[in-house]
């Protein structure tokens, strides 16, 4: 147990107690973290022109917006299962 806790701490992970009467809060927290990570896409290079970024969803979903945060694209929501996300941009 202490190794798992240490690993979770090192990786900014999440743990819960197997002795808990209710696993709901721990599972909700884990689910929220997974969703947050699933809505971020790390770019391999820093865009030289943020206006050059094009994010395409196939099938299209105009309800999902995105923002650039450093070298990461952050989506407003989780795309539907099976959605293809293509990102193009200018970089050096």
C-alpha positions in Angstrom: 0.0 0.0 0.0 2.7 2.5 0.8 4.5 1.9 -2.5 1.2 2.6 -4.4 0.6 5.8 -2.4 4.2 6.9 -3.1 3.8 6.2 -6.8 0.5 8.1 -6.9 2.1 11.0 -5.2 5.1 11.1 -7.6 2.8 11.0 -10.6 0.2 13.4 -9.3 -2.2 10.4 -9.2 -5.2 9.4 -7.2 -5.8 6.8 -4.6 -8.7 5.5 -2.5 -9.0 3.2 0.4 -10.2 -0.4 -0.3 -11.6 -0.3 3.3 -14.0 2.6 2.6 -17.7 1.9 3.1 -18.4 3.8 -0.1 -16.2 3.9 -3.2 -18.3 6.5 -4.9 -16.3 9.6 -3.9 -13.0 8.1 -4.9 -14.4 6.8 -8.2 -15.9 10.2 -8.9 -12.6 11.9 -8.3 -10.8 9.4 -10.6 -13.4 9.9 -13.3 -13.1 13.7 -13.1 -9.3 13.4 -13.5 -9.5 11.0 -16.4 -12.0 13.4 -18.2 -9.7 16.3 -17.6 -6.7 14.5 -19.1 -8.8 13.2 -22.0 -9.7 16.8 -22.9 -6.0 18.0 -23.2 -3.7 17.4 -26.1 0.0 18.1 -25.8 1.5 19.6 -28.9 4.9 18.3 -30.0 6.1 21.9 -30.7 5.2 25.4 -29.5 3.1 27.1 -32.2 4.9 30.1 -33.7 1.5 31.6 -34.8 -1.4 30.7 -32.5 -3.7 31.9 -35.3 -2.4 29.1 -37.5 -3.9 26.4 -35.3 -6.7 24.4 -36.9 -8.5 21.7 -34.8 -10.9 19.4 -36.8 -13.2 16.8 -35.4 -14.5 13.9 -37.5 -17.4 13.6 -37.2 -17.7 17.4 -36.8 -18.8 18.7 -33.4 -19.2 22.5 -33.4 -20.2 22.4 -29.7 -16.7 21.6 -28.7 -14.4 24.6 -28.5 -10.7 24.7 -27.7 -8.1 27.0 -26.2 -4.3 27.0 -26.4 -2.6 26.9 -23.0 1.2 27.0 -23.4 1.9 24.0 -25.6 -1.4 22.2 -24.9 -4.8 22.3 -26.6 -7.6 22.2 -24.0 -11.0 21.0 -25.3 -14.2 22.3 -23.7 -15.7 18.8 -23.6 -14.8 15.2 -24.2 -15.4 14.2 -27.9 -17.7 11.3 -28.6 -16.1 7.9 -28.6 -14.6 7.2 -32.0 -14.1 10.9 -32.9 -10.9 11.7 -34.8 -9.1 14.9 -33.8 -6.7 16.4 -36.3 -4.6 19.4 -35.3 -2.4 21.4 -37.7 -0.3 24.5 -36.9 2.8 26.4 -37.8 6.0 25.9 -35.7 9.7 26.3 -36.1 
